[in-house]
Amino acid sequence: MRTDIFNGWVELRDPDLVPERLRRPVFEKTIKASQLASEIEDDPTVMGFFSELNDVLAVALIEAWSFGDAITVDALQDLPAKAYDDIRKLVSPLVSKMIPDFGDDVEDPKATTVS
């Protein structure tokens, strides 16, 4: 679905359709983010880390946009600040949908569960 943002538009893909190549960096940074969350006010490098997480999340979720063909971290960071902020607001609620499901497959007869 196309969403208008400052000075352009973006189309986000369904999180379930994000290629693993793009999902994996988001997941890896999400794990580290949970470890760093308590340090956010104490260390300026932590804020930089969370910006990197937002960037890889946006690149993973943006399927198309009006800012050229390349959807990369560099292209994202070259956007006007207001456009970048609009994208961050669109993608940040979707981060939890990028986490792989490590639960048991109840339909797999080889999967064991402890009762």
Biotite code that builds the C-alpha atoms (Angstrom):
import biotite.structure as struc

atoms = struc.array([
    struc.Atom([0.000, 0.000, 0.000], chain_id="A", res_id=1, res_name="MET", atom_name="CA", element="C"),
    struc.Atom([1.354, 3.401, -0.973], chain_id="A", res_id=2, res_name="ARG", atom_name="CA", element="C"),
    struc.Atom([1.662, 5.947, 1.812], chain_id="A", res_id=3, res_name="THR", atom_name="CA", element="C"),
    struc.Atom([2.382, 9.606, 1.244], chain_id="A", res_id=4, res_name="ASP", atom_name="CA", element="C"),
    struc.Atom([5.257, 11.010, 3.252], chain_id="A", res_id=5, res_name="ILE", atom_name="CA", element="C"),
    struc.Atom([7.045, 14.348, 3.189], chain_id="A", res_id=6, res_name="PHE", atom_name="CA", element="C"),
    struc.Atom([8.178, 15.098, -0.368], chain_id="A", res_id=7, res_name="ASN", atom_name="CA", element="C"),
    struc.Atom([7.238, 11.654, -1.745], chain_id="A", res_id=8, res_name="GLY", atom_name="CA", element="C"),
    struc.Atom([5.731, 8.234, -1.029], chain_id="A", res_id=9, res_name="TRP", atom_name="CA", element="C"),
    struc.Atom([6.713, 4.737, 0.095], chain_id="A", res_id=10, res_name="VAL", atom_name="CA", element="C"),
    struc.Atom([5.200, 1.294, -0.349], chain_id="A", res_id=11, res_name="GLU", atom_name="CA", element="C"),
    struc.Atom([5.857, -1.164, 2.453], chain_id="A", res_id=12, res_name="LEU", atom_name="CA", element="C"),
    struc.Atom([5.901, -4.901, 1.941], chain_id="A", res_id=13, res_name="ARG", atom_name="CA", element="C"),
    struc.Atom([4.116, -7.234, 4.292], chain_id="A", res_id=14, res_name="ASP", atom_name="CA", element="C"),
    struc.Atom([6.608, -8.276, 7.002], chain_id="A", res_id=15, res_name="PRO", atom_name="CA", element="C"),
    struc.Atom([5.915, -11.918, 6.122], chain_id="A", res_id=16, res_name="ASP", atom_name="CA", element="C"),
    struc.Atom([7.207, -11.230, 2.594], chain_id="A", res_id=17, res_name="LEU", atom_name="CA", element="C"),
    struc.Atom([10.522, -9.675, 3.632], chain_id="A", res_id=18, res_name="VAL", atom_name="CA", element="C"),
    struc.Atom([13.371, -11.765, 2.209], chain_id="A", res_id=19, res_name="PRO", atom_name="CA", element="C"),
    struc.Atom([15.495, -13.496, 4.838], chain_id="A", res_id=20, res_name="GLU", atom_name="CA", element="C"),
    struc.Atom([18.552, -11.600, 3.548], chain_id="A", res_id=21, res_name="ARG", atom_name="CA", element="C"),
    struc.Atom([16.865, -8.379, 4.726], chain_id="A", res_id=22, res_name="LEU", atom_name="CA", element="C"),
    struc.Atom([15.146, -9.800, 7.811], chain_id="A", res_id=23, res_name="ARG", atom_name="CA", element="C"),
    struc.Atom([18.259, -11.300, 9.416], chain_id="A", res_id=24, res_name="ARG", atom_name="CA", element="C"),
    struc.Atom([20.056, -7.964, 10.079], chain_id="A", res_id=25, res_name="PRO", atom_name="CA", element="C"),
    struc.Atom([16.877, -6.597, 11.659], chain_id="A", res_id=26, res_name="VAL", atom_name="CA", element="C"),
    struc.Atom([16.557, -9.629, 13.914], chain_id="A", res_id=27, res_name="PHE", atom_name="CA", element="C"),
    struc.Atom([20.230, -9.501, 14.945], chain_id="A", res_id=28, res_name="GLU", atom_name="CA", element="C"),
    struc.Atom([19.987, -5.814, 15.832], chain_id="A", res_id=29, res_name="LYS", atom_name="CA", element="C"),
    struc.Atom([16.701, -6.392, 17.674], chain_id="A", res_id=30, res_name="THR", atom_name="CA", element="C"),
    struc.Atom([18.389, -8.912, 19.970], chain_id="A", res_id=31, res_name="ILE", atom_name="CA", element="C"),
    struc.Atom([21.160, -6.443, 20.741], chain_id="A", res_id=32, res_name="LYS", atom_name="CA", element="C"),
    struc.Atom([18.586, -3.657, 21.184], chain_id="A", res_id=33, res_name="ALA", atom_name="CA", element="C"),
    struc.Atom([16.873, -5.580, 23.963], chain_id="A", res_id=34, res_name="SER", atom_name="CA", element="C"),
    struc.Atom([20.220, -5.818, 25.760], chain_id="A", res_id=35, res_name="GLN", atom_name="CA", element="C"),
    struc.Atom([20.992, -2.106, 25.280], chain_id="A", res_id=36, res_name="LEU", atom_name="CA", element="C"),
    struc.Atom([17.556, -0.680, 26.082], chain_id="A", res_id=37, res_name="ALA", atom_name="CA", element="C"),
    struc.Atom([18.470, 0.151, 29.663], chain_id="A", res_id=38, res_name="SER", atom_name="CA", element="C"),
    struc.Atom([21.581, 2.060, 28.576], chain_id="A", res_id=39, res_name="GLU", atom_name="CA", element="C"),
    struc.Atom([19.896, 4.407, 26.101], chain_id="A", res_id=40, res_name="ILE", atom_name="CA", element="C"),
    struc.Atom([20.313, 7.535, 28.256], chain_id="A", res_id=41, res_name="GLU", atom_name="CA", element="C"),
    struc.Atom([23.836, 6.771, 29.424], chain_id="A", res_id=42, res_name="ASP", atom_name="CA", element="C"),
    struc.Atom([25.679, 6.169, 26.158], chain_id="A", res_id=43, res_name="ASP", atom_name="CA", element="C"),
    struc.Atom([25.420, 8.197, 22.932], chain_id="A", res_id=44, res_name="PRO", atom_name="CA", element="C"),
    struc.Atom([26.663, 5.217, 20.898], chain_id="A", res_id=45, res_name="THR", atom_name="CA", element="C"),
    struc.Atom([23.520, 3.360, 21.950], chain_id="A", res_id=46, res_name="VAL", atom_name="CA", element="C"),
    struc.Atom([21.408, 5.999, 20.217], chain_id="A", res_id=47, res_name="MET", atom_name="CA", element="C"),
    struc.Atom([23.504, 5.447, 17.098], chain_id="A", res_id=48, res_name="GLY", atom_name="CA", element="C"),
    struc.Atom([22.830, 1.736, 17.333], chain_id="A", res_id=49, res_name="PHE", atom_name="CA", element="C"),
    struc.Atom([19.066, 2.318, 17.491], chain_id="A", res_id=50, res_name="PHE", atom_name="CA", element="C"),
    struc.Atom([19.324, 4.559, 14.425], chain_id="A", res_id=51, res_name="SER", atom_name="CA", element="C"),
    struc.Atom([21.079, 1.692, 12.612], chain_id="A", res_id=52, res_name="GLU", atom_name="CA", element="C"),
    struc.Atom([18.264, -0.639, 13.657], chain_id="A", res_id=53, res_name="LEU", atom_name="CA", element="C"),
    struc.Atom([15.688, 1.782, 12.265], chain_id="A", res_id=54, res_name="ASN", atom_name="CA", element="C"),
    struc.Atom([17.635, 1.997, 9.007], chain_id="A", res_id=55, res_name="ASP", atom_name="CA", element="C"),
    struc.Atom([17.873, -1.768, 8.392], chain_id="A", res_id=56, res_name="VAL", atom_name="CA", element="C"),
    struc.Atom([14.214, -2.133, 9.368], chain_id="A", res_id=57, res_name="LEU", atom_name="CA", element="C"),
    struc.Atom([13.176, 0.516, 6.842], chain_id="A", res_id=58, res_name="ALA", atom_name="CA", element="C"),
    struc.Atom([15.303, -0.993, 4.067], chain_id="A", res_id=59, res_name="VAL", atom_name="CA", element="C"),
    struc.Atom([13.797, -4.422, 4.763], chain_id="A", res_id=60, res_name="ALA", atom_name="CA", element="C"),
    struc.Atom([10.206, -3.183, 4.701], chain_id="A", res_id=61, res_name="LEU", atom_name="CA", element="C"),
    struc.Atom([10.267, -0.620, 1.877], chain_id="A", res_id=62, res_name="ILE", atom_name="CA", element="C"),
    struc.Atom([9.341, -2.325, -1.359], chain_id="A", res_id=63, res_name="GLU", atom_name="CA", element="C"),
    struc.Atom([9.208, 0.824, -3.486], chain_id="A", res_id=64, res_name="ALA", atom_name="CA", element="C"),
    struc.Atom([9.501, 4.557, -3.060], chain_id="A", res_id=65, res_name="TRP", atom_name="CA", element="C"),
    struc.Atom([9.552, 7.790, -5.007], chain_id="A", res_id=66, res_name="SER", atom_name="CA", element="C"),
    struc.Atom([13.190, 8.525, -4.167], chain_id="A", res_id=67, res_name="PHE", atom_name="CA", element="C"),
    struc.Atom([14.876, 6.489, -6.915], chain_id="A", res_id=68, res_name="GLY", atom_name="CA", element="C"),
    struc.Atom([15.384, 2.818, -7.604], chain_id="A", res_id=69, res_name="ASP", atom_name="CA", element="C"),
    struc.Atom([17.928, 1.990, -4.905], chain_id="A", res_id=70, res_name="ALA", atom_name="CA", element="C"),
    struc.Atom([16.487, 1.336, -1.461], chain_id="A", res_id=71, res_name="ILE", atom_name="CA", element="C"),
    struc.Atom([19.625, 1.291, 0.663], chain_id="A", res_id=72, res_name="THR", atom_name="CA", element="C"),
    struc.Atom([20.760, 2.642, 4.002], chain_id="A", res_id=73, res_name="VAL", atom_name="CA", element="C"),
    struc.Atom([22.768, 5.314, 2.174], chain_id="A", res_id=74, res_name="ASP", atom_name="CA", element="C"),
    struc.Atom([19.767, 6.377, 0.077], chain_id="A", res_id=75, res_name="ALA", atom_name="CA", element="C"),
    struc.Atom([17.591, 6.431, 3.195], chain_id="A", res_id=76, res_name="LEU", atom_name="CA", element="C"),
    struc.Atom([20.071, 8.634, 5.037], chain_id="A", res_id=77, res_name="GLN", atom_name="CA", element="C"),
    struc.Atom([20.210, 11.027, 2.071], chain_id="A", res_id=78, res_name="ASP", atom_name="CA", element="C"),
    struc.Atom([16.474, 11.783, 2.397], chain_id="A", res_id=79, res_name="LEU", atom_name="CA", element="C"),
    struc.Atom([15.270, 15.033, 3.938], chain_id="A", res_id=80, res_name="PRO", atom_name="CA", element="C"),
    struc.Atom([14.996, 14.652, 7.710], chain_id="A", res_id=81, res_name="ALA", atom_name="CA", element="C"),
    struc.Atom([11.185, 14.993, 7.662], chain_id="A", res_id=82, res_name="LYS", atom_name="CA", element="C"),
    struc.Atom([10.847, 12.202, 5.061], chain_id="A", res_id=83, res_name="ALA", atom_name="CA", element="C"),
    struc.Atom([13.189, 10.004, 7.112], chain_id="A", res_id=84, res_name="TYR", atom_name="CA", element="C"),
    struc.Atom([11.146, 10.669, 10.259], chain_id="A", res_id=85, res_name="ASP", atom_name="CA", element="C"),
    struc.Atom([7.907, 9.816, 8.437], chain_id="A", res_id=86, res_name="ASP", atom_name="CA", element="C"),
    struc.Atom([9.397, 6.505, 7.283], chain_id="A", res_id=87, res_name="ILE", atom_name="CA", element="C"),
    struc.Atom([10.645, 5.697, 10.771], chain_id="A", res_id=88, res_name="ARG", atom_name="CA", element="C"),
    struc.Atom([7.135, 6.270, 12.145], chain_id="A", res_id=89, res_name="LYS", atom_name="CA", element="C"),
    struc.Atom([5.705, 3.908, 9.518], chain_id="A", res_id=90, res_name="LEU", atom_name="CA", element="C"),
    struc.Atom([8.136, 1.047, 10.025], chain_id="A", res_id=91, res_name="VAL", atom_name="CA", element="C"),
    struc.Atom([8.912, 1.091, 13.754], chain_id="A", res_id=92, res_name="SER", atom_name="CA", element="C"),
    struc.Atom([5.595, -0.515, 14.827], chain_id="A", res_id=93, res_name="PRO", atom_name="CA", element="C"),
    struc.Atom([6.384, -3.455, 12.520], chain_id="A", res_id=94, res_name="LEU", atom_name="CA", element="C"),
    struc.Atom([9.690, -4.466, 14.130], chain_id="A", res_id=95, res_name="VAL", atom_name="CA", element="C"),
    struc.Atom([8.056, -7.186, 16.252], chain_id="A", res_id=96, res_name="SER", atom_name="CA", element="C"),
    struc.Atom([6.682, -8.819, 13.101], chain_id="A", res_id=97, res_name="LYS", atom_name="CA", element="C"),
    struc.Atom([10.245, -9.275, 11.851], chain_id="A", res_id=98, res_name="MET", atom_name="CA", element="C"),
    struc.Atom([11.194, -11.679, 14.664], chain_id="A", res_id=99, res_name="ILE", atom_name="CA", element="C"),
    struc.Atom([11.337, -15.337, 13.575], chain_id="A", res_id=100, res_name="PRO", atom_name="CA", element="C"),
    struc.Atom([8.926, -17.742, 15.255], chain_id="A", res_id=101, res_name="ASP", atom_name="CA", element="C"),
    struc.Atom([10.987, -20.232, 17.253], chain_id="A", res_id=102, res_name="PHE", atom_name="CA", element="C"),
    struc.Atom([7.960, -21.978, 18.756], chain_id="A", res_id=103, res_name="GLY", atom_name="CA", element="C"),
    struc.Atom([7.217, -25.673, 18.429], chain_id="A", res_id=104, res_name="ASP", atom_name="CA", element="C"),
    struc.Atom([5.441, -26.811, 15.305], chain_id="A", res_id=105, res_name="ASP", atom_name="CA", element="C"),
    struc.Atom([2.434, -28.634, 16.729], chain_id="A", res_id=106, res_name="VAL", atom_name="CA", element="C"),
    struc.Atom([1.774, -30.228, 13.342], chain_id="A", res_id=107, res_name="GLU", atom_name="CA", element="C"),
    struc.Atom([5.255, -31.772, 13.162], chain_id="A", res_id=108, res_name="ASP", atom_name="CA", element="C"),
    struc.Atom([5.082, -35.276, 14.670], chain_id="A", res_id=109, res_name="PRO", atom_name="CA", element="C"),
    struc.Atom([8.834, -35.128, 15.434], chain_id="A", res_id=110, res_name="LYS", atom_name="CA", element="C"),
    struc.Atom([8.486, -31.954, 17.479], chain_id="A", res_id=111, res_name="ALA", atom_name="CA", element="C"),
    struc.Atom([8.333, -32.698, 21.168], chain_id="A", res_id=112, res_name="THR", atom_name="CA", element="C"),
    struc.Atom([6.811, -30.534, 23.815], chain_id="A", res_id=113, res_name="THR", atom_name="CA", element="C"),
    struc.Atom([7.136, -30.799, 27.550], chain_id="A", res_id=114, res_name="VAL", atom_name="CA", element="C"),
    struc.Atom([3.835, -30.892, 29.374], chain_id="A", res_id=115, res_name="SER", atom_name="CA", element="C"),
])
